[in-house]
Each structure stands twice: as C-alpha cells, then as structure tokens.
Amino acid sequence: MTLHQRNITATCRFPKTESDAEETLAQLKAELIGDGNAKKNLATFCQTYESAEVKELMDLSISKNMIDRDEYPETAKIEECCIHMIADLWNAPDAGNPAGTSTVGSSEACMLGGLAMYWKWRERRQLAGLDWSKPNLVSGPVQVCWEKFCRYWDIELRQTPMEDGLYAATPEQLLGLLDENTIGVVATFGLTFTGQYEPIEAICDALDQYESRTGRNLQVHVDAASGGFLAPFCAEEIRWDFQNPRVLSISASGHKFGLAPLGCGWILWRSHDDLPERLIFHVNYLGGDEEVFQLNFSRPAGPVISQYFEFLRLGYEGYRRIQMHSYEVAQWLSKKIKATCYFEMLSEGDPLEGIPALSWRLSKESSAAFNLYDLSVELRKKGWQVPSYTLPANAQAIVVQRILVRQDFTMSMARLFMKDLHEALNCLEASHIKAPATQETAGGFNHAG
Ligand SMILES: Cc1ncc(COP(=O)(O)O)c(C=O)c1O
C-alpha cells in the first residue's frame, strides 16, 4: 500500500525495457504541466524563486553530498560559516564558537532541538534518581513536526488551546500545563496557522517566575521556521532570540524566508554544553572523523551553498529590503481584502506581530452565500492556491484562509490577485450554491500538517 492513495493506472509498473531519454523527458515534462504554478501557490511558506546564480550553484553542486565533509572541505567550511553568521544574527552568546548544524528543513531541525531537550531532562532526572518515564512537552498550537516528534519519541504533547479571538499561546496558559515531567517549552515564532509571533520574551519571563516558585528550571526551544529570517531584519526591537537566557535552541527554515532553495534548515544551541555529547555520532568511513548529529545521512549540498550565496550577496541590507517589500505587499493586500467587507482579518502582515502572511475568516456580520472552501475552489479555477482550513482545538469551528507573501509575490501579482478575488466573490454571490464545498472537496495543503 502506498502512503498516498492516488489514481495510479496499470501503466505504473516498473518498465521492462529501456526508452529513449529525449522522448521520456518530453513525456515527463508534459505530465508536469498538470502541477500547480508555484508562483500562484499562496499556501506555501517555501521559496518559489531561484535566481540564475542559485540555479548555477545548484547545478554545480548536484553531486556534492553535504555529509561528506572529507571529500568536500570547502562546502563544509561554507556550512560552518553560515552557522557563524546565523549565530551572529540570533545573538548567540558565543557567536565565535557556535553549536549548530544545517538540516534538510525545519522539521528535522525541530526534531533535533526536541531530542536535545529530552535527553538533557532525562539525564537530570536519572542523576537525581527520579522517574523519567512520563515526559511531556508544553507548547502553543504547533506545526505537525512537533506532533511527530512527540509521537515518535513517546512524549506527551501538551498544547495550549486556541479560542475565538486568541490564536497564540499566552504565558499564563503555558504555565498551567507545566509539571516536573516537562522537558521544556516550544514557542513558535511565526505560527503556521496565522503567521503570528508568540511572545517569546514574556514566556521566558513567566518561566523565571515559575522557577522562583517551584525551583524548576525550564528552557525554551524557539521554532522560528519563518520568523528566524524576518525579525532580525524587520523587527529588531523584538527580543525573541538568544538574548533571552532561557532560549536554549532556535530552529529555522533556510528555504522559507531564509531565501535558500528547498532543502535547507538550521538549528543552533545556546552553547556546546546544551547539546548532549551522546547524541553526536563519530563516523570514519568517509575518510576523516565526521561528527554527525542529523536524522538522515546523505543530503544535497546545493541548498546550503545557495544559502551562503544569499547571505553574502544580500547582507543585512538586502534581506531587509526584500522582506520589507513582502510586508508592504501584505499590508496593501490586507487593506483591500478588508475593504471587500466579507472578512475579518486574523493577521495583517505587521512586522512587529508576525510574518508577511495574511489570514482571515468570514466576518460574523457577513451574510455571504458561500463558505471559504467555496472561495478556495473558485480561486483555484484562476490558478491561485489559497488554502481554507479549520483552526486547532478549541477553535475548530473557525474556518480561516491564509496567504503567504514571499519575495516573488510582487505588487503587480497582488493587484492581479485582488482582481481575481473580486471576480470570484461576485461569481459566488451570483451562483446560489446548493452544495457548499468542504475541506475534502476544496483540497489544498495548508502546511500545518
Ligand atoms: C512553525 C513551523 N515549524 C516547522 C515547520 C516545518 O518546516 P519544514 O517544512 O521546513 O520542515 C513549519 C512549516 O511550515 C512551520 O510553519
């Protein structure tokens, strides 16, 4: 059984004979035309723009394996240099000697962050002769990678509930879930559901008070999948990073707002001491002594090399220019979407509040004759992928729509989107829908999992 139930035909058998490469390529290209247009995919957080230089670097490094540091020492230096640069960006206390690694994306980075937290907690419990059989992890509404982490490693996930009007964890909610079996707290800096930043500094302050009350010293992993490459350039006033002594580790996706092509994530720890030595493997079969702390082994080096290229060429100034432009486009769109009078905005692309994402629900006053799934279907006819989905417990009755404004979503595209949105709304109003669409019929992937 395959994981994805698709309409696989009988022709999908392993071919017995060879075929002409050119013909096969042409056929495959024709098949791929049926895929969505990445530029109009407003659901994804990931990069959909690659410059000519990045394409050249990806091509140049197609056979370089990131794990093989002995064969590719220059690539290894590039990865190390990126880690130093990110440590600088995230205010690591010892940015000259940072502890971190590249990963295939944020999911792997989060797994490593969670594992390090879990092992440290377990070590402490074992040393004190205490029970360590019932670990739990406390968080706000997290992306599915944390559910995976908890299920794969048998850890209870305690998430704060969302409520109508409350879409991110509050420090008080988090405190209510802690106990002696809590391995740590995960705070999301750029929530998958709405794009909002959780209040990292306030959460750390609340944990200070919790420690003085209970003696329990709990640390925070910041899942900055999107915010990690936004706030350092566009919201310097937010103290979300290693400036907070309670922040133990931070992960982010290079391939989201880090502007690297797909296949690049990062995780950094506050110090080398925060990374349990036993989680690091030493292998010698590639030629030298390789330190490995990753879930997979072989991985393409192109995304990391391209990440380095973007750091070098753009610098602080370039990142700020690109990201602020995304916020401007997001804010323009937010005003126009509000002006349709159908929607209530949950996030509006304010750099101090979250990432350049917009999310909205049908406003309570709206007498729309359609639901948001119908609107997703109508927009899809025009090539736009705008996911509709329900929020997690206790706000599961609320259906929202969300769009991400990435670097290649220009103002001209935003105007085109608004034109198409107006047309879709008019069409829906005129059509008197008899069978409203549902999450199943509307389809669409919202990246929450
Ligand atoms: C907050 C958050 N964490 C983790 C992830 C997983 O990231 P990746 O797709 O890079 O594995 C996402 C993806 O959208 C996310 O939004």
The ligand as an SDF file (V2000), in Angstrom:
LIG
                    3D

 16 16  0  0  0  0  0  0  0  0999 V2000
    6.2960   26.8050   12.6120 C   0  0  0  0  0  0  0  0  0  0  0  0
    6.7620   25.7240   11.6890 C   0  0  0  0  0  0  0  0  0  0  0  0
    7.6380   24.8000   12.1450 N   0  0  0  0  0  0  0  0  0  0  0  0
    8.1050   23.8180   11.3620 C   0  0  0  0  0  0  0  0  0  0  0  0
    7.7030   23.7120   10.0450 C   0  0  0  0  0  0  0  0  0  0  0  0
    8.2560   22.6050    9.1790 C   0  0  0  0  0  0  0  0  0  0  0  0
    9.1510   23.1890    8.2810 O   0  0  0  0  0  0  0  0  0  0  0  0
    9.8210   22.4120    7.0640 P   0  0  0  0  0  0  0  0  0  0  0  0
    8.7720   22.4070    6.0020 O   0  0  0  0  0  0  0  0  0  0  0  0
   11.0000   23.2860    6.7210 O   0  0  0  0  0  0  0  0  0  0  0  0
   10.2140   21.0670    7.5240 O   0  0  0  0  0  0  0  0  0  0  0  0
    6.7960   24.6520    9.5180 C   0  0  0  0  0  0  0  0  0  0  0  0
    6.3240   24.5550    8.1280 C   0  0  0  0  0  0  0  0  0  0  0  0
    5.5180   25.3040    7.6370 O   0  0  0  0  0  0  0  0  0  0  0  0
    6.3150   25.6940   10.3610 C   0  0  0  0  0  0  0  0  0  0  0  0
    5.4540   26.6150    9.9120 O   0  0  0  0  0  0  0  0  0  0  0  0
  1  2  1  0
  2  3  1  0
  2 15  2  0
  3  4  2  0
  4  5  1  0
  5  6  1  0
  5 12  2  0
  6  7  1  0
  7  8  1  0
  8  9  2  0
  8 10  1  0
  8 11  1  0
 12 13  1  0
 12 15  1  0
 13 14  2  0
 15 16  1  0
M  END
$$$$
